[in-house]
Amino acid sequence: MKYIIAIIQPHRLEAVRDALAGIGVQGLTVSEVRGFGRQKGQTEIYRGAEYVMQYVPKVKIEIAVDDEIADRAVEAVGSGARTGRIGDGKVFVLPLEGAMRVRTGEMGADAL
């Protein structure tokens, strides 16, 4: 099993969700987060005054998938989140040693 964490732009969330649903991902967790990467924040203009936002609003998506669809899940996130501009985000893939469905007690890939 793999644990996939993606940091994307908020307006691309529905496109990513649709792409993941298209390959059979049945659930995901979404959190609103803030951070910065290579863009080092962004400049905004509010009521005529310019200021720098040190931390850019992003969305963090977390999904657990079976090994056989992990690569397709990463590709789905990438295709759904990609705009071609700086700040599109990152995808991280980690090994997932175990999982349990609390309601039934199912373990491993059956719990996904």
C-alpha positions as CSV (number, residue, x, y, z in Angstrom):
1,M,0.0,0.0,0.0
2,K,1.0,3.6,-0.6
3,Y,0.2,6.8,1.2
4,I,0.0,9.7,-1.2
5,I,0.2,13.3,0.0
6,A,-0.5,16.1,-2.6
7,I,-0.2,19.9,-2.1
8,I,-2.2,21.7,-4.8
9,Q,-3.9,25.0,-5.6
10,P,-7.3,25.2,-4.1
11,H,-9.2,25.9,-7.4
12,R,-7.9,22.6,-8.8
13,L,-9.4,20.4,-6.0
14,E,-12.5,19.3,-7.9
15,A,-10.5,18.4,-11.0
16,V,-8.2,16.3,-8.9
17,R,-11.1,14.6,-7.1
18,D,-12.8,13.8,-10.4
19,A,-9.5,12.3,-11.8
20,L,-9.0,10.2,-8.8
21,A,-12.6,8.9,-8.8
22,G,-12.1,8.0,-12.5
23,I,-9.4,5.5,-11.6
24,G,-11.3,4.0,-8.7
25,V,-10.0,5.9,-5.6
26,Q,-12.9,5.7,-3.1
27,G,-11.9,8.2,-0.5
28,L,-9.6,11.1,0.3
29,T,-8.9,13.6,3.0
30,V,-8.6,17.3,2.3
31,S,-7.1,20.0,4.5
32,E,-6.7,23.7,3.9
33,V,-3.0,24.6,4.5
34,R,-0.7,27.5,3.9
35,G,2.9,27.4,2.8
36,F,5.5,28.5,0.2
37,G,7.8,26.9,-2.3
38,R,10.0,28.3,-4.9
39,Q,7.7,31.3,-5.4
40,K,8.5,32.5,-1.9
41,G,5.0,33.8,-1.3
42,Q,3.1,36.2,-3.5
43,T,2.5,39.9,-3.8
44,E,-1.1,41.1,-3.4
45,I,-2.8,44.5,-3.8
46,Y,-5.5,45.4,-1.3
47,R,-7.2,48.9,-1.4
48,G,-4.3,50.2,-3.4
49,A,-1.6,49.1,-1.0
50,E,0.8,46.4,-2.0
51,Y,1.8,43.7,0.5
52,V,3.5,40.3,0.4
53,M,1.7,37.1,1.5
54,Q,4.5,35.0,3.1
55,Y,2.3,31.9,3.0
56,V,0.2,31.0,0.0
57,P,-3.1,29.2,0.6
58,K,-3.0,25.6,-0.7
59,V,-5.0,22.3,-0.3
60,K,-3.5,19.1,1.1
61,I,-4.9,15.9,-0.2
62,E,-4.1,12.6,1.5
63,I,-5.1,9.2,0.1
64,A,-4.2,5.6,0.8
65,V,-4.1,3.3,-2.2
66,D,-3.1,-0.2,-3.1
67,D,0.3,-0.7,-4.8
68,E,-1.2,-1.5,-8.2
69,I,-3.0,1.8,-8.6
70,A,-0.4,4.1,-6.9
71,D,1.3,5.2,-10.1
72,R,-2.1,5.9,-11.8
73,A,-3.2,7.9,-8.7
74,V,0.0,10.1,-8.9
75,E,-0.7,10.6,-12.6
76,A,-4.3,11.5,-11.9
77,V,-3.3,14.1,-9.3
78,G,-0.7,15.6,-11.6
79,S,-3.1,15.8,-14.5
80,G,-5.9,17.3,-12.4
81,A,-3.7,19.8,-10.6
82,R,-1.5,20.9,-13.5
83,T,-1.9,24.5,-14.8
84,G,1.6,24.9,-16.1
85,R,2.4,27.8,-13.9
86,I,4.6,28.1,-10.8
87,G,2.9,27.0,-7.6
88,D,1.0,24.0,-9.1
89,G,2.2,21.9,-6.1
90,K,3.9,18.7,-5.2
91,V,3.0,15.0,-4.8
92,F,4.7,12.7,-2.2
93,V,4.5,8.9,-2.1
94,L,5.3,7.0,1.1
95,P,5.1,3.4,1.9
96,L,2.1,2.5,4.1
97,E,2.7,-0.4,6.4
98,G,-0.8,-1.0,7.5
99,A,-4.4,0.2,7.7
100,M,-7.5,-0.8,9.6
101,R,-11.2,0.0,9.0
102,V,-12.5,0.8,12.4
103,R,-16.1,-0.2,11.7
104,T,-15.4,-3.8,10.6
105,G,-11.8,-4.4,11.8
106,E,-10.6,-5.2,8.3
107,M,-6.9,-5.0,8.0
108,G,-4.4,-4.2,5.2
109,A,-5.6,-3.5,1.6
110,D,-9.1,-4.8,2.5
111,A,-9.4,-1.7,4.8
112,L,-9.0,0.7,1.9
